[in-house]
């Protein structure tokens, strides 16, 4: 694309220069300073034009930019040649003023479209950096940002919040017995079950593998335990279809409420994780919690 653009612009410029040499006479007095400065501007636009292929992330925007800079290059070249050749006024208007107006109009439109395009692209990339592509839940890093906000709010106003740490029981058996495709469907189904079981203000994320984490803002331990038990019940009773198979799973949950002993968010999450494994050791398909001291 770069080579094509360069050949195209060189041919266009040569044709314009040759036409000017053939049809117009040289001025008796030449403003060499203006000629040099306008030549420099022309070369700058030429270099920009040559590198426009780097912006070809959107064909429409790329085409409008090419058109715009083509008009500007014609205008600048004619402006430069105007310093050494006698041009009639209609030639100046037709090949210098008009292309300049058209060129800047095209560039304005292209830049406006480019800003909008990149804004949408940035929004999409931001969303992809926050959302797990399989389950549609938040990812760990974004969850930690939200949880840290709650942690800081507790430090300032003592507004309570709780965290649930969840892990699907015997999930490896699902993959081994039914295959990873079915395992993925189970994860997707469980993620949807979580969304249906939680409140709109709650935040659920995929912590990793078959492990999940939930942030319960403005929630005391007693209410958090009830939510965990509800998730246990919904998961236990859920029948998940995969091809010709019907799969049922259970989940183990660790429940923790924020209190003053936690100096860092990670300390709280670590204790929730310990409670989760306590639930595993106590038979799975259950929730374990710890009272604050």
Long-range contacts (C-beta under 8 A, 24 or more apart in sequence): 1-53, 1-56, 2-50, 2-51, 2-53, 5-49, 5-50, 5-52, 5-53, 5-66, 6-50, 9-46, 9-49, 9-50, 9-70, 9-73, 12-70, 12-73, 12-74, 13-73, 13-77, 16-74, 16-77, 16-78, 16-81, 16-95, 17-77, 17-81, 20-78, 20-81, 20-85, 21-85, 24-81, 24-85, 24-86, 24-87, 24-91, 25-85, 25-86, 26-84, 26-85, 26-86, 27-83, 27-84, 27-85, 27-86, 30-83, 30-84, 31-83, 34-83, 35-80, 35-83, 35-84, 38-76, 38-79, 38-80, 38-83, 39-80, 41-76, 42-73, 42-76, 42-77, 42-79, 42-80, 45-69, 45-72, 45-73, 45-76, 46-73, 49-73, 55-114, 57-117, 57-121, 58-113, 58-114, 58-117, 60-113, 61-110, 61-113, 61-114, 61-117, 64-106, 64-107, 64-109, 64-110, 64-113, 65-106, 65-107, 65-110, 65-114, 67-103, 67-106, 68-102, 68-103, 68-104, 68-105, 68-106, 68-107, 68-109, 68-110, 69-103, 69-107, 70-103, 71-99, 71-100, 71-102, 71-103, 71-106, 72-99, 72-100, 72-103, 72-104, 72-107, 73-103, 74-99, 74-103, 75-99, 75-100, 75-103, 76-100, 132-205, 132-206, 134-184, 134-187, 134-188, 134-206, 135-187, 135-188, 135-190, 135-191, 135-206, 136-188, 136-191, 137-191, 137-194, 137-204, 137-205, 137-206, 137-212, 138-203, 138-204, 138-205, 138-206, 139-205, 139-206, 140-205, 140-206, 140-207, 140-208, 140-213, 142-205, 143-203, 143-205, 143-207, 143-213, 143-215, 144-265, 146-203, 146-215, 147-203, 147-215, 147-265, 147-269, 148-265, 150-215, 150-217, 150-258, 151-258, 151-262, 151-265, 151-268, 154-258, 159-217, 159-218, 160-218, 160-219, 160-220, 160-257, 160-258, 161-215, 161-216, 161-217, 161-218, 161-219, 161-257, 161-258, 162-216, 162-219, 162-220, 162-221, 162-223, 162-224, 162-255, 162-256, 162-257, 162-258, 163-213, 163-214, 163-215, 163-216, 163-224, 163-255, 163-256, 163-258, 163-268, 163-269, 163-272, 164-213, 164-214, 164-216, 164-224, 164-227, 164-228, 164-231, 164-253, 164-254, 164-255, 164-272, 165-207, 165-211, 165-212, 165-213, 165-253, 165-254, 165-256, 165-269, 165-272, 165-273, 165-275, 165-276, 166-211, 166-212, 166-213, 166-214, 166-231, 166-251, 166-252, 166-253, 166-254, 166-276, 167-210, 167-211, 167-212, 167-251, 167-252, 167-276, 167-280, 168-210, 168-211, 168-249, 168-250, 168-251, 169-249, 169-250, 169-251, 169-252, 169-280, 169-284, 169-285, 170-249, 170-284, 171-209, 171-210, 171-249, 174-247, 174-249, 178-242, 178-243, 178-245, 178-247, 181-242, 182-242, 182-243, 182-245, 182-247, 185-240, 185-242, 186-240, 186-242, 186-247, 186-249, 189-238, 189-240, 190-235, 190-238, 190-249, 190-251, 193-231, 193-234, 193-235, 193-238, 194-231, 196-234, 197-227, 197-230, 197-231, 197-234, 198-227, 202-227, 213-269, 213-272, 219-257, 220-257, 221-255, 221-256, 221-257, 221-289, 221-291, 221-292, 224-255, 224-256, 224-257, 224-289, 225-255, 225-287, 225-289, 228-253, 228-255, 228-287, 228-289, 229-287, 232-285, 232-286, 232-287, 236-285, 250-284, 250-285, 251-285, 252-276, 252-277, 252-279, 252-280, 252-284, 252-285, 252-286, 252-287, 253-279, 253-286, 253-287, 253-288, 254-278, 254-279, 254-287, 254-288, 254-289, 255-287, 255-288, 255-289, 256-289, 256-290, 257-292, 259-292, 259-293, 261-292, 261-293
